[in-house]
Amino acid sequence: MAKKTRLEKWTAYDPAEDLGSDEAIAVFMAEAFQTSDAAYIAHALGVVARAKGMAQIAGQTGLSREQLYRSFSEKGNPTLKTTLAVMNALGVQLTAKIPTAA
């Protein structure tokens, strides 16, 4: 007789669920910016937009929810204009600094 194995059901982790405060969002985005990876930064902005509510962000930016989802999807490539509009709606700012020598 074959031994029965118990199959565990896994659910996908959504980091947007853990971004319940402005401080958590700031840390999440700061870490994304430290990667200097444009695709990862765009993905992180999409996660934060979902955490805040994509419909709300769409209303604040004048962009459609579908356009936002598409722009910040894994294969998306948002324009700088879209990125800045979403960052403004999220209350996230870019700052420039001179890198320090290691």
N, C-alpha and C positions, 0 to 999 in steps of 0.2 A: 504494500500500500504506500503510495507516495505521500510524503510529508507536505502538509499545506503550509504555505508561507503567508504571512500577513503583509499585504501591500499598504504602504503608507501613502497618504495623499498629501502632496506638496502643493503649496500655493506660491504664486509668484510674489516676490517682495517688491513693494512699491515705495521708494524712498520719499515720495510726496506725503505719505502718511505720517512721517516723522518730522515734518516741517511745520509745526504748529505755532511757532513764534517767529518774530522778526529776527531775533538773535540766532535761532537755528538756521534760518534762511541765509543770514549774513555769513555764518561759518561755512555752510554748504557752498555758497558761491565763492567765498574767498579760497576755499580749497580747490574749486574748479579752476579759478583764475591762475592759481599757482602751477597748474599743469601746463599752461601755455598751449594747450591742445584745443584748437578752435571747435572741432567737432564735439569734444567733451563739454566745453563751455556752453555750446548751443543746447546740448542734451540737458545739462544742468538747469539752464533757463527754462526749458520745457517742463522739467520736473517741478520747479518752483511755480511756474504758471499753473500747472495742474493742482498744486497744493493750495494756491490762492483761489482757484476757480477759473477755468478757461473761459467761461462765458463772461465773467467779470473783466478779465484781461482783454477779451475781444471788444467789449463795450468801451473800455478806456482807451484802447488803441485805434479803434475804428476798423480793425481787421476782423475777418470772419473767424469763427472757431475752427472751421475746416482748414483755413490757411495757416492758422497758428499750429494746429496739430501736424500738418504737413511740413511746415518750416522747421519745427523742432523735433521731428521724428528721427529715427536712427539714420535714415537716408536723406534727411532734410539738409538744406543749405540756406539758412536765413540770410537775407540781405542785412547790411549794417543798419539800414533804416528800420527794418523790422526788429532787429536785435535791440537797438536803442529805444524804440517805442515800448517794447515789452519791459526792458529794464526800468524805464521811467515809470511805467504802470506799477511795477513791483516795488518801486522805491529803492532800487539798486543802482549805485553809481560806480562809474569807472574813475579811477584816479591814476595819474601818472607819477612815477618816481624813478629816480636814477638808481640803477642796481648797485649794490655794494659789492666790492671785490671780495672774493672768498678767501 
